[in-house]
Amino acid sequence: MKLLIDAGNTNIKFAKFENHRCSELPQSSFMSLIKDADVIVIAKVKEYSLFIDVESKAKEYDVPVIFPKVEPISFGVTCGYKNVKHLGIDRWLGVLAATISYPNRPLIVVDSGTAMTIDFVLPNKTHIGGWITPGLTLMKNSIVERAPLVFVNNNIDDERIGTDTPSALLNGCLFSLVGTIDKAREEIRRQLSDNEKNNILIVLTGGDRGKIARLLTCDYVENKFLIFEGLSLFS
């Protein structure tokens, strides 16, 4: 059994990987399972005090702890960044997992969290770089903070064209993100042969993936566990 931690900019998520399946865990269950783990794999984009507790308990039970790093080539996938240290490990794990799970296709890997990150992968397992834009909540909040007459309502009706301010704000932000993904499809098509252009797959992960997915008109999959699947590659 592998224990996995996805420590992002805002949230820390825990999971176990066993019998080729991921399942999320509360922190308390994660800590109680350390004694039975084969390995603990942690993706960190910043330091958390929790890591000290995890490493201490892992040492007590002689369980190795791995912090994966971005490499120029991992699992046959080539990184597109000139300086690989500048690519977030969470993005790299998503690229690795998507490339292995959905092979031989042009991929656009979209992680919609605090920021929305987009990474481009060619069918030959070459990551060619990506984009970063504010995520849904960050985008909404940045407008609300600067426009006193604009406000949010978490119980608004599901409508594509807003008939009140909260709906107009939500859908304006959502369609901005969807428009960015559509533009990403145009960009990757420039890199592809005619036979590959109709085989592009959008791989969605992150907390806002569902909101974005319902507005897409192209081929996509949702993968809640994409980053965990990337972590599970390491042992």
Rosetta silent file (secondary structure, phi, psi, omega in degrees, C-alpha in Angstrom):
SEQUENCE: MKLLIDAGNTNIKFAKFENHRCSELPQSSFMSLIKDADVIVIAKVKEYSLFIDVESKAKEYDVPVIFPKVEPISFGVTCGYKNVKHLGIDRWLGVLAATISYPNRPLIVVDSGTAMTIDFVLPNKTHIGGWITPGLTLMKNSIVERAPLVFVNNNIDDERIGTDTPSALLNGCLFSLVGTIDKAREEIRRQLSDNEKNNILIVLTGGDRGKIARLLTCDYVENKFLIFEGLSLFS
SCORE:     score description
SCORE:     0.000 S_00000001
   1 L     0.000  130.634  175.080    0.000    0.000    0.000 S_00000001
   2 E  -102.569  136.727  172.556    1.252    3.458   -0.947 S_00000001
   3 E  -104.106  136.276 -170.729    0.190    6.521    1.014 S_00000001
   4 E  -127.679  141.174  175.496   -0.007    9.729   -0.980 S_00000001
   5 E  -129.023  126.300  173.133   -0.146   13.418   -0.103 S_00000001
   6 E  -108.280   97.679 -176.637   -1.004   16.179   -2.552 S_00000001
   7 E  -100.515   97.546 -177.155    0.019   19.358   -0.727 S_00000001
   8 L   -91.866 -166.773 -179.473   -1.035   22.269   -2.908 S_00000001
   9 L   -70.421  -28.655 -175.293   -1.055   26.013   -2.385 S_00000001
  10 L  -115.662  -42.582 -173.590   -4.401   25.979   -0.580 S_00000001
  11 L  -123.923  155.738  171.699   -5.329   22.438    0.436 S_00000001
  12 E  -116.218  125.296 -179.586   -3.656   19.224    1.544 S_00000001
  13 E  -118.962  146.329 -174.997   -5.279   16.009    0.303 S_00000001
  14 E  -122.511  147.219  178.700   -4.539   12.470    1.401 S_00000001
  15 E  -155.909  164.100  168.567   -5.044    9.127   -0.351 S_00000001
  16 E  -121.791  149.805  178.556   -3.966    5.526   -0.422 S_00000001
  17 E  -122.077  114.513 -175.298   -3.101    3.549   -3.529 S_00000001
  18 E  -148.392  136.594 -179.108   -3.783   -0.152   -3.252 S_00000001
  19 L    55.373   40.656  176.527   -4.691   -2.824   -5.787 S_00000001
  20 L    65.167   23.044 -179.830   -4.265   -0.267   -8.599 S_00000001
  21 E  -133.837  143.325  175.309   -6.913    2.024   -7.116 S_00000001
  22 E   -99.013  142.177  171.255   -6.827    5.404   -5.378 S_00000001
  23 E  -143.708  135.046 -178.921   -9.106    6.336   -2.533 S_00000001
  24 E   -72.907  153.616 -178.294   -9.090    9.571   -0.570 S_00000001
  25 E  -133.425  148.662  165.223   -8.532    9.564    3.179 S_00000001
  26 L   -72.364  159.703 -176.681   -9.082   11.974    6.043 S_00000001
  27 H   -58.737  -39.232 -177.788   -5.857   13.049    7.712 S_00000001
  28 H   -62.710  -41.715  178.488   -6.535   10.956   10.818 S_00000001
  29 H   -67.425  -39.723  178.150   -6.917    7.746    8.795 S_00000001
  30 H   -57.271  -49.023 -177.145   -3.805    8.563    6.796 S_00000001
  31 H   -63.401  -36.303 -178.233   -1.714    8.934    9.932 S_00000001
  32 H   -72.562  -20.632 -178.730   -3.052    5.685   11.393 S_00000001
  33 H   -89.768   -7.688 -175.672   -2.121    3.760    8.232 S_00000001
  34 H   -56.302  -38.824 -177.090    1.523    4.842    8.147 S_00000001
  35 H   -62.626  -21.791 -177.524    2.633    1.796   10.127 S_00000001
  36 H  -104.073    1.129 -174.166    1.275   -0.487    7.367 S_00000001
  37 L   -79.985  150.934  171.776    2.496    1.489    4.356 S_00000001
  38 L   -84.536  -33.321 -178.585    5.162    0.369    1.900 S_00000001
  39 E  -162.546  153.553  173.395    6.047    3.939    0.989 S_00000001
  40 E  -118.783  128.776 -178.210    4.783    7.495    1.419 S_00000001
  41 E  -121.690  127.151 -172.381    4.940    9.800   -1.610 S_00000001
  42 E  -125.145  127.262  170.571    4.407   13.537   -1.153 S_00000001
  43 E   -98.713  119.196  179.870    3.892   16.292   -3.711 S_00000001
  44 E  -127.207  130.792  173.483    4.720   19.630   -2.138 S_00000001
  45 L  -103.512   -9.851  171.039    4.642   23.053   -3.711 S_00000001
  46 L  -157.337  170.522 -176.871    5.443   24.664   -0.363 S_00000001
  47 L   -82.558  140.197  172.062    6.419   23.590    3.149 S_00000001
  48 L  -128.977  144.690  178.602    3.851   22.474    5.722 S_00000001
  49 L   -62.657  -24.124  178.996    4.522   21.590    9.356 S_00000001
  50 H   -55.966  -34.355 -177.561    2.558   18.403    8.741 S_00000001
  51 H   -59.247  -33.899  179.287    5.519   16.963    6.834 S_00000001
  52 H   -63.326  -43.872  179.565    7.557   16.875   10.041 S_00000001
  53 H   -65.622  -42.540 -179.353    4.914   14.736   11.759 S_00000001
  54 H   -64.326  -47.468 -178.686    4.578   12.412    8.775 S_00000001
  55 H   -65.160  -35.348  178.829    8.316   11.925    8.375 S_00000001
  56 H   -65.380  -45.294 -179.827    8.747   11.339   12.108 S_00000001
  57 H   -69.650  -37.445  177.765    6.079    8.645   12.210 S_00000001
  58 H   -62.670  -40.738  178.230    7.358    7.089    8.983 S_00000001
  59 H   -63.658  -37.045  178.759   10.841    6.874   10.471 S_00000001
  60 H   -59.260  -36.283 -177.382    9.395    5.182   13.549 S_00000001
  61 L  -105.106   11.242  177.053    7.997    2.382   11.357 S_00000001
  62 L    58.728   43.545  178.172   10.862    2.365    8.849 S_00000001
  63 L  -103.576  123.012 -179.726    8.629    3.538    5.987 S_00000001
  64 L   -67.851  146.360  177.543   10.459    5.423    3.205 S_00000001
  65 E  -119.762  127.491 -177.383    9.216    8.911    2.302 S_00000001
  66 E  -117.727  132.326  171.436    9.654   10.194   -1.268 S_00000001
  67 L  -112.380   95.696 -177.639    9.319   13.769   -2.482 S_00000001
  68 L   -59.159  149.464  176.907    9.245   13.485   -6.305 S_00000001
  69 L  -123.991  156.045  176.019   11.014   16.153   -8.315 S_00000001
  70 L   -74.163  129.968  179.615   10.566   17.363  -11.862 S_00000001
  71 L  -119.930  157.681  177.626   13.184   15.772  -14.113 S_00000001
  72 L   -57.321  -35.320  174.984   14.082   16.452  -17.756 S_00000001
  73 E  -140.805  128.149  175.122   12.704   12.974  -18.556 S_00000001
  74 E  -136.755  130.429  177.773   10.518   10.804  -16.320 S_00000001
  75 L    51.596   36.503  177.860    8.767    7.576  -17.326 S_00000001
  76 L    81.111    1.203 -179.332    9.561    8.346  -20.948 S_00000001
  77 E  -100.097  128.771 -179.499    7.964   11.815  -20.801 S_00000001
  78 E   -93.922  129.920  179.702   10.145   14.786  -21.760 S_00000001
  79 L   -79.376  137.379 -177.149    9.664   18.031  -19.835 S_00000001
  80 L   -88.235   -6.089 -179.191    9.176   21.148  -21.942 S_00000001
  81 L   -80.658  137.960  177.252   10.592   23.637  -19.430 S_00000001
  82 L   -64.723  -41.404  174.027   14.114   24.931  -20.088 S_00000001
  83 L  -113.465  104.088 -172.308   14.682   24.986  -16.332 S_00000001
  84 H   -64.938  -20.727  179.677   12.735   22.044  -14.917 S_00000001
  85 H   -67.461  -16.744 -179.019   12.965   23.475  -11.386 S_00000001
  86 H   -87.523   -5.989  177.634   10.499   26.172  -12.443 S_00000001
  87 L   -93.214  129.330  179.195    7.718   23.690  -13.203 S_00000001
  88 L   -63.748  139.553 -177.982    5.463   22.857  -10.250 S_00000001
  89 H   -62.930  -32.454  179.060    5.609   19.224   -9.192 S_00000001
  90 H   -63.947  -39.731  177.340    1.809   19.008   -9.171 S_00000001
  91 H   -64.980  -43.292 -179.207    1.711   19.967  -12.854 S_00000001
  92 H   -63.407  -41.369  178.550    4.426   17.453  -13.712 S_00000001
  93 H   -63.457  -39.233  176.872    2.608   14.657  -11.871 S_00000001
  94 H   -63.750  -40.948  177.722   -0.566   15.469  -13.786 S_00000001
  95 H   -62.601  -46.054 -179.206    1.325   15.360  -17.072 S_00000001
  96 H   -61.495  -48.638 -177.447    2.922   12.005  -16.202 S_00000001
  97 H   -63.837  -42.485 -179.052   -0.355   10.417  -15.094 S_00000001
  98 H   -65.179  -41.825 -178.531   -2.291   11.723  -18.107 S_00000001
  99 H   -63.783  -37.210  179.784    0.366   10.565  -20.577 S_00000001
 100 H   -77.458  -38.222 -177.567    0.345    7.063  -19.115 S_00000001
 101 H   -76.118  -30.768 -176.193   -3.448    6.826  -18.705 S_00000001
 102 L  -128.867   70.437 -170.977   -4.309    8.259  -22.136 S_00000001
 103 L   -73.821  158.323  170.882   -1.387    7.247  -24.373 S_00000001
 104 L    62.892   28.124  177.713   -0.655    8.176  -27.988 S_00000001
 105 L  -131.613  149.621  168.799   -2.933   11.223  -27.995 S_00000001
 106 L   -69.062  129.885 -174.618   -2.336   14.962  -27.973 S_00000001
 107 E  -121.219  142.944  167.636   -3.271   16.020  -24.429 S_00000001
 108 E  -120.501  108.797 -175.488   -4.235   19.254  -22.751 S_00000001
 109 E   -94.482  117.603 -174.028   -3.972   18.679  -19.001 S_00000001
 110 E  -117.399  119.227  176.683   -6.101   21.172  -17.062 S_00000001
 111 E  -113.284  109.815 -173.533   -5.900   21.466  -13.270 S_00000001
 112 E  -102.584   91.453  177.828   -8.565   23.885  -12.043 S_00000001
 113 L  -127.183 -134.854  176.783   -7.768   24.914   -8.484 S_00000001
 114 L   -53.540  -47.737  167.532   -6.536   28.183   -6.958 S_00000001
 115 E  -109.354  157.223  169.014   -4.923   28.733  -10.329 S_00000001
 116 E  -102.145  118.254  177.987   -5.932   26.985  -13.517 S_00000001
 117 E  -105.189  144.249  179.018   -2.899   25.384  -15.089 S_00000001
 118 E  -128.233  127.432  177.402   -2.799   24.066  -18.636 S_00000001
 119 E  -125.873  140.067 -176.082   -0.088   21.758  -19.929 S_00000001
 120 E  -104.874  130.204  179.016    0.402   20.584  -23.499 S_00000001
 121 E  -130.811  127.748  178.035    1.600   17.064  -24.303 S_00000001
 122 L   -83.514  161.679 -177.491    2.257   15.722  -27.798 S_00000001
 123 L   -60.431  -21.411 -179.996    1.489   12.086  -28.763 S_00000001
 124 L   -87.720   18.631  177.815    5.220   11.233  -28.616 S_00000001
 125 L    70.197   29.734  176.777    5.252   11.945  -24.828 S_00000001
 126 E  -104.589  116.110  173.060    6.773   15.391  -25.223 S_00000001
 127 E   -81.346  126.526 -174.111    5.514   18.041  -22.823 S_00000001
 128 E  -109.591   10.058  178.383    5.925   21.365  -24.605 S_00000001
 129 E   115.189 -164.446 -177.150    5.017   23.735  -21.762 S_00000001
 130 E  -174.012 -166.961 -178.416    1.834   25.365  -20.614 S_00000001
 131 E  -130.188  157.495  172.347   -0.123   28.291  -19.226 S_00000001
 132 E  -133.146  131.422  177.788   -1.186   29.531  -15.803 S_00000001
 133 E  -138.396  157.258  176.079   -4.256   31.681  -15.199 S_00000001
 134 E   -56.722  142.475  176.844   -6.257   32.609  -12.081 S_00000001
 135 L   -78.355 -178.819 -173.196   -8.729   29.907  -11.094 S_00000001
 136 H   -59.687  -53.101 -176.968  -12.481   30.368  -10.732 S_00000001
 137 H   -64.951  -43.786  179.405  -12.607   31.508   -7.107 S_00000001
 138 H   -61.371  -40.074  179.629   -9.548   33.731   -7.423 S_00000001
 139 H   -65.377  -46.260  178.574  -10.999   35.316  -10.547 S_00000001
 140 H   -61.573  -46.893 -176.522  -14.373   35.967   -8.895 S_00000001
 141 H   -64.208  -35.628 -179.121  -12.819   37.350   -5.724 S_00000001
 142 H   -64.455  -31.707  177.686  -10.507   39.696   -7.601 S_00000001
 143 H   -76.763  -45.818 -178.826  -13.563   41.323   -9.219 S_00000001
 144 H   -59.811  -40.015 -177.985  -15.661   41.456   -6.040 S_00000001
 145 L   -65.714  -22.361 -174.753  -12.822   43.091   -4.089 S_00000001
 146 L  -112.454   -4.575 -178.392  -12.555   45.919   -6.611 S_00000001
 147 L  -130.024   98.408 -171.945  -16.185   46.445   -7.642 S_00000001
 148 L   -61.612  -20.700 -179.838  -18.469   47.287   -4.678 S_00000001
 149 L   -92.360   -1.214  179.251  -21.690   46.600   -6.606 S_00000001
 150 L  -101.160  134.356 -177.690  -20.622   43.100   -7.643 S_00000001
 151 L  -144.812  164.112 -179.494  -21.333   40.247   -5.248 S_00000001
 152 L  -108.648  156.298  174.702  -21.466   36.449   -5.161 S_00000001
 153 L  -144.263  113.544 -175.222  -24.264   34.060   -4.271 S_00000001
 154 L   -74.165   -3.808 -178.921  -23.393   30.400   -3.870 S_00000001
 155 L  -113.438   26.455 -177.711  -27.021   29.339   -4.410 S_00000001
 156 L   -71.290  156.490  177.217  -27.560   30.882   -7.817 S_00000001
 157 L   -70.429  155.397 -179.699  -29.483   29.092  -10.541 S_00000001
 158 L   -84.842   96.976  179.277  -27.584   27.246  -13.251 S_00000001
 159 L  -136.878  142.854 -173.467  -27.897   29.552  -16.245 S_00000001
 160 L   -79.622  -31.930  176.821  -25.452   30.216  -19.053 S_00000001
 161 L  -114.454  115.376 -171.730  -26.329   33.895  -19.524 S_00000001
 162 L   -66.018  133.687  174.770  -26.591   35.694  -16.187 S_00000001
 163 L  -109.559    7.635  168.955  -29.848   37.455  -15.334 S_00000001
 164 L  -148.907  171.893 -173.166  -28.483   38.788  -12.060 S_00000001
 165 H   -62.594  -47.836 -179.408  -25.070   39.918  -10.859 S_00000001
 166 H   -60.371  -40.177  179.890  -23.885   36.698   -9.155 S_00000001
 167 H   -69.080  -39.691  177.993  -24.842   34.581  -12.165 S_00000001
 168 H   -62.966  -39.982  179.148  -23.275   37.046  -14.588 S_00000001
 169 H   -66.256  -49.852 -178.336  -20.072   36.999  -12.535 S_00000001
 170 H   -58.669  -51.362 -175.473  -19.916   33.215  -12.217 S_00000001
 171 H   -71.648  -31.284  174.325  -20.600   32.506  -15.862 S_00000001
 172 H   -62.066  -43.050  178.408  -18.360   35.295  -17.069 S_00000001
 173 H   -68.326  -42.985 -179.302  -15.475   33.772  -15.116 S_00000001
 174 H   -61.795  -45.841 -178.397  -16.354   30.229  -16.164 S_00000001
 175 H   -70.611  -24.283  172.188  -16.548   31.069  -19.843 S_00000001
 176 H   -64.249  -42.223  178.669  -13.235   32.922  -19.550 S_00000001
 177 H   -67.982  -43.097  178.601  -11.667   29.682  -18.346 S_00000001
 178 H   -63.790  -39.315  177.364  -13.443   27.635  -21.009 S_00000001
 179 H   -62.704  -35.901  176.894  -12.333   30.139  -23.648 S_00000001
 180 H   -64.730  -40.133  178.233   -8.751   29.694  -22.493 S_00000001
 181 H   -66.214  -41.337  176.707   -9.094   25.923  -22.930 S_00000001
 182 H   -60.339  -41.492  178.165  -10.569   26.426  -26.398 S_00000001
 183 H   -66.120  -33.868  176.682   -7.622   28.649  -27.276 S_00000001
 184 H   -62.562  -37.905  177.450   -5.299   25.938  -25.924 S_00000001
 185 H   -63.139  -39.891  177.835   -6.824   23.496  -28.405 S_00000001
 186 H   -63.156  -40.384 -177.310   -6.049   25.926  -31.214 S_00000001
 187 H   -67.505  -43.436 -177.498   -2.456   26.261  -30.043 S_00000001
 188 H   -70.803  -28.187  178.212   -1.729   22.551  -29.782 S_00000001
 189 H   -60.451  -29.077  179.043   -3.278   21.951  -33.213 S_00000001
 190 L   -64.829  -22.205 -175.824   -0.443   24.038  -34.654 S_00000001
 191 L   -93.524   -3.669 -167.515    1.986   21.378  -33.409 S_00000001
 192 L  -111.592  156.473  171.253    0.109   18.391  -34.866 S_00000001
 193 L   -74.856  166.824 -178.978   -0.221   16.527  -38.121 S_00000001
 194 L   -60.117  -36.557 -179.330   -3.612   16.490  -39.866 S_00000001
 195 L   -69.193  -26.278 -177.138   -4.307   12.976  -38.562 S_00000001
 196 L   -87.596  -21.179 -171.498   -3.623   14.013  -34.965 S_00000001
 197 H   -63.816  -25.639 -179.663   -5.663   17.204  -34.894 S_00000001
 198 H   -95.154    9.691 -176.975   -8.971   15.402  -34.371 S_00000001
 199 H  -114.931   15.968 -177.670   -7.627   13.242  -31.554 S_00000001
 200 L   -69.786  135.781  178.293   -6.984   15.935  -28.919 S_00000001
 201 E  -121.919  129.712  172.541   -8.131   15.036  -25.411 S_00000001
 202 E   -89.929  125.304  177.771   -8.730   17.500  -22.562 S_00000001
 203 E  -109.276  112.766 -174.672   -7.864   15.905  -19.201 S_00000001
 204 E  -102.412  131.844  170.500   -9.604   17.759  -16.368 S_00000001
 205 E  -140.641  179.194 -179.201   -8.703   17.581  -12.701 S_00000001
 206 L    94.815  164.129 -171.382   -8.988   19.941   -9.726 S_00000001
 207 L   -65.000  -26.752 -177.900  -11.910   21.155   -7.652 S_00000001
 208 L  -101.527   14.590 -175.519  -13.665   23.155  -10.379 S_00000001
 209 H   -59.741  -38.359 -177.547  -13.357   20.527  -13.100 S_00000001
 210 H   -66.100  -41.387  179.220  -17.093   19.737  -13.083 S_00000001
 211 H   -62.313  -39.180  179.782  -18.160   23.353  -13.549 S_00000001
 212 H   -73.643  -40.917 -175.425  -15.802   23.678  -16.497 S_00000001
 213 H   -58.643  -38.811 -175.272  -16.651   20.289  -18.001 S_00000001
 214 L   -68.099  -13.292 -179.512  -20.340   21.067  -18.438 S_00000001
 215 L  -104.173   -6.612 -179.717  -19.482   23.981  -20.724 S_00000001
 216 L   -77.214  146.380  177.893  -16.939   22.223  -22.932 S_00000001
 217 L  -117.399   13.594 -178.658  -17.933   21.148  -26.432 S_00000001
 218 L  -117.457  177.640 -177.352  -14.806   19.092  -27.151 S_00000001
 219 L   -72.166  123.263 -178.906  -13.542   15.644  -26.174 S_00000001
 220 E  -147.183  161.416  169.012  -12.641   15.524  -22.477 S_00000001
 221 E  -132.115  148.983  171.840  -12.331   13.259  -19.456 S_00000001
 222 E  -102.705  133.519  178.863  -12.558   14.134  -15.770 S_00000001
 223 L  -136.562   96.158 -178.124  -10.011   12.505  -13.488 S_00000001
 224 L   -59.924  -32.582 -171.872  -10.361   13.440   -9.830 S_00000001
 225 L  -101.608   19.633 -171.597   -7.306   11.402   -8.844 S_00000001
 226 H   -56.555  -47.084 -178.738   -4.917   12.526  -11.589 S_00000001
 227 H   -66.821  -39.565  176.820   -2.262   13.992   -9.246 S_00000001
 228 H   -62.967  -38.479  178.049   -2.520   10.995   -6.916 S_00000001
 229 H   -64.479  -35.376  174.657   -2.079    8.679   -9.899 S_00000001
 230 H   -65.430  -41.052  176.863    1.074   10.581  -10.758 S_00000001
 231 H   -62.553  -37.195 -175.487    2.315   10.167   -7.195 S_00000001
 232 L   -67.036  -13.404  178.773    1.572    6.448   -7.297 S_00000001
 233 L   -70.362  -22.138 -172.989    4.166    6.001  -10.061 S_00000001
 234 L   -95.729  139.716  178.912    6.961    6.578   -7.551 S_00000001
 235 L  -155.726    0.000    0.000    8.221    3.924   -5.144 S_00000001
